[in-house]
Amino acid sequence: MSGRPGPEDELLDIVDAEDRVTGQAPRGEATARRLRHRCTSVQVRDPHGRIFVHRRTPGKLVFPSMYDVVVGGVVGAGESYDEGALREAGEELGVAGLPRPEPRFTFLFESPQHHWFVRVYELVCDLPVRPQPEEVDWWDFLTEEELERRLPGWDVVPDGLECHRRLQAWRAGGGAQR
């Protein structure tokens, strides 16, 4: 053991059903106890409109070795959604100097194991990406058509897939808030 804090030690804000902060807990505890917290998801496209997709590393605390169609993660204690989205996008893409991701909508993601609010963003990245090997095993930019062809054969992060589907519906509806 190195004694260094790991992802499970990251302090998160715990929120109520209205997304108001009610306390704080380490990420590992929030996950284990299914405490409601905040996350961001950023769909990243290149200037040609292709979507950044990746496979998470086996060592990830949540959804290890699964494919994802968004980048993002937990919002740290005291951090805003916007700050978390920019930080997570920069970390996962390995890029400094990104423009601020554009917020689209927020929804509550629930599963038997997980419970969090997700603020969904979009971002066009025209910088060369260098994903962190600790975070990403494989990556590529795919057209929407190619992504849709591959999705049925992939084990995809469930909240990332939900974000992707909701973004498709949001765009089809003219970008109206839901």
C-alpha positions as CSV (number, residue, x, y, z in Angstrom):
1,M,0.0,0.0,0.0
2,S,1.3,3.4,-0.9
3,G,-0.7,5.3,1.7
4,R,-1.7,7.8,-0.9
5,P,-5.4,8.7,-1.2
6,G,-7.2,6.9,-4.0
7,P,-10.3,7.7,-6.0
8,E,-12.4,6.2,-3.2
9,D,-11.2,8.9,-0.8
10,E,-12.3,11.8,-3.0
11,L,-14.7,13.9,-1.0
12,L,-18.1,14.5,-2.6
13,D,-21.1,16.6,-1.8
14,I,-24.2,14.5,-1.0
15,V,-27.4,16.0,-2.2
16,D,-31.2,15.7,-1.7
17,A,-33.9,15.1,-4.2
18,E,-33.8,18.8,-5.2
19,D,-30.0,18.6,-5.8
20,R,-29.2,20.7,-2.7
21,V,-26.1,19.8,-0.7
22,T,-27.0,18.1,2.6
23,G,-23.5,16.8,3.6
24,Q,-20.3,15.2,2.4
25,A,-18.9,11.7,2.1
26,P,-15.9,10.0,0.6
27,R,-16.6,8.6,-2.9
28,G,-16.1,5.0,-1.8
29,E,-18.7,5.4,1.0
30,A,-21.1,7.3,-1.4
31,T,-20.8,4.5,-3.9
32,A,-21.1,1.7,-1.3
33,R,-24.1,3.3,0.5
34,R,-25.7,4.5,-2.8
35,L,-25.7,8.1,-1.6
36,R,-27.1,10.7,-4.1
37,H,-24.3,12.9,-5.4
38,R,-23.3,14.8,-8.5
39,C,-21.6,13.8,-11.8
40,T,-20.9,15.4,-15.1
41,S,-21.0,13.8,-18.6
42,V,-19.5,15.6,-21.6
43,Q,-20.1,14.3,-25.1
44,V,-16.9,15.4,-27.0
45,R,-16.9,15.8,-30.7
46,D,-14.0,16.7,-33.0
47,P,-14.4,19.5,-35.6
48,H,-15.7,16.9,-38.1
49,G,-18.6,16.0,-35.7
50,R,-17.2,12.6,-34.7
51,I,-17.9,11.4,-31.1
52,F,-15.0,10.6,-28.8
53,V,-15.5,7.0,-27.4
54,H,-13.3,5.0,-25.1
55,R,-12.9,1.9,-23.0
56,R,-12.3,2.5,-19.4
57,T,-9.3,0.8,-17.7
58,P,-9.9,-2.3,-15.5
59,G,-8.8,-0.4,-12.4
60,K,-11.6,2.2,-12.5
61,L,-13.7,2.3,-9.3
62,V,-17.0,2.4,-11.2
63,F,-17.7,0.6,-14.5
64,P,-14.2,-0.9,-15.0
65,S,-13.3,-2.1,-18.6
66,M,-16.6,-0.8,-20.0
67,Y,-17.0,1.4,-23.1
68,D,-18.1,4.9,-22.7
69,V,-19.5,7.5,-25.1
70,V,-19.0,10.5,-22.8
71,V,-16.2,11.7,-20.6
72,G,-16.8,13.0,-17.1
73,G,-17.1,11.9,-13.5
74,V,-17.9,12.9,-10.0
75,V,-18.2,16.5,-9.0
76,G,-15.9,17.1,-6.0
77,A,-17.1,18.6,-2.7
78,G,-17.5,22.4,-3.2
79,E,-17.0,22.2,-6.9
80,S,-19.7,23.4,-9.4
81,Y,-21.0,21.2,-12.2
82,D,-19.3,23.5,-14.7
83,E,-15.9,23.3,-12.9
84,G,-16.2,19.5,-12.7
85,A,-17.1,19.1,-16.4
86,L,-14.1,21.2,-17.5
87,R,-11.7,19.4,-15.1
88,E,-13.0,15.9,-16.0
89,A,-12.9,16.6,-19.8
90,G,-9.3,17.9,-19.5
91,E,-8.2,15.0,-17.4
92,E,-9.8,12.2,-19.5
93,L,-8.8,13.7,-22.8
94,G,-5.3,14.7,-21.6
95,V,-5.8,18.2,-22.9
96,A,-5.2,21.6,-21.4
97,G,-6.9,24.8,-22.6
98,L,-10.3,23.3,-23.5
99,P,-13.2,25.7,-24.0
100,R,-15.9,25.4,-21.4
101,P,-18.3,22.6,-22.1
102,E,-21.8,23.8,-23.0
103,P,-24.4,22.6,-20.5
104,R,-27.5,20.9,-22.0
105,F,-29.6,19.4,-19.2
106,T,-29.6,17.6,-15.8
107,F,-31.3,14.3,-14.9
108,L,-31.3,11.8,-12.0
109,F,-29.6,8.5,-12.9
110,E,-30.7,5.6,-10.8
111,S,-29.9,1.9,-10.8
112,P,-29.9,-0.7,-8.1
113,Q,-26.2,0.2,-7.4
114,H,-26.0,3.9,-8.3
115,H,-27.9,7.2,-7.5
116,W,-26.6,10.5,-8.9
117,F,-27.6,13.7,-10.7
118,V,-25.9,14.0,-14.0
119,R,-25.4,17.4,-15.7
120,V,-24.9,16.7,-19.4
121,Y,-22.6,18.9,-21.6
122,E,-21.4,19.0,-25.2
123,L,-17.9,20.1,-26.3
124,V,-16.1,20.4,-29.6
125,C,-12.4,19.7,-29.1
126,D,-10.0,20.7,-31.9
127,L,-6.9,20.0,-29.9
128,P,-4.9,16.7,-30.1
129,V,-6.2,14.4,-27.4
130,R,-3.8,12.3,-25.2
131,P,-6.0,10.3,-22.9
132,Q,-4.5,9.2,-19.6
133,P,-3.4,5.6,-19.6
134,E,-4.7,5.3,-16.0
135,E,-8.2,6.2,-17.2
136,V,-8.5,5.0,-20.8
137,D,-7.4,1.7,-22.4
138,W,-8.6,2.5,-26.0
139,W,-10.2,5.5,-27.7
140,D,-11.3,6.8,-31.1
141,F,-13.5,9.4,-32.7
142,L,-16.4,7.7,-34.5
143,T,-19.2,9.0,-36.7
144,E,-22.6,8.8,-35.2
145,E,-23.5,6.0,-37.7
146,E,-20.4,4.0,-36.8
147,L,-21.1,4.4,-33.1
148,E,-24.6,3.2,-33.5
149,R,-23.3,0.1,-35.4
150,R,-20.9,-0.8,-32.6
151,L,-23.1,-0.1,-29.5
152,P,-25.0,-3.4,-29.6
153,G,-21.8,-5.4,-29.3
154,W,-20.3,-3.3,-26.5
155,D,-20.7,-3.4,-22.8
156,V,-21.4,0.3,-22.4
157,V,-21.4,2.4,-19.2
158,P,-25.2,2.7,-18.5
159,D,-25.3,6.4,-17.5
160,G,-23.1,7.3,-20.5
161,L,-25.4,5.5,-22.8
162,E,-28.4,7.2,-21.2
163,C,-26.7,10.6,-21.7
164,H,-26.1,9.8,-25.3
165,R,-29.7,8.8,-25.9
166,R,-31.0,11.8,-24.1
167,L,-28.7,14.1,-26.1
168,Q,-30.1,12.6,-29.3
169,A,-33.6,13.3,-28.2
170,W,-32.7,16.8,-27.0
171,R,-31.2,17.6,-30.4
172,A,-34.1,16.0,-32.3
173,G,-36.4,18.2,-30.2
174,G,-34.6,21.3,-31.2
175,G,-32.5,21.6,-28.0
176,A,-35.5,22.3,-25.8
177,Q,-35.0,21.7,-22.0
178,R,-36.7,18.6,-20.7
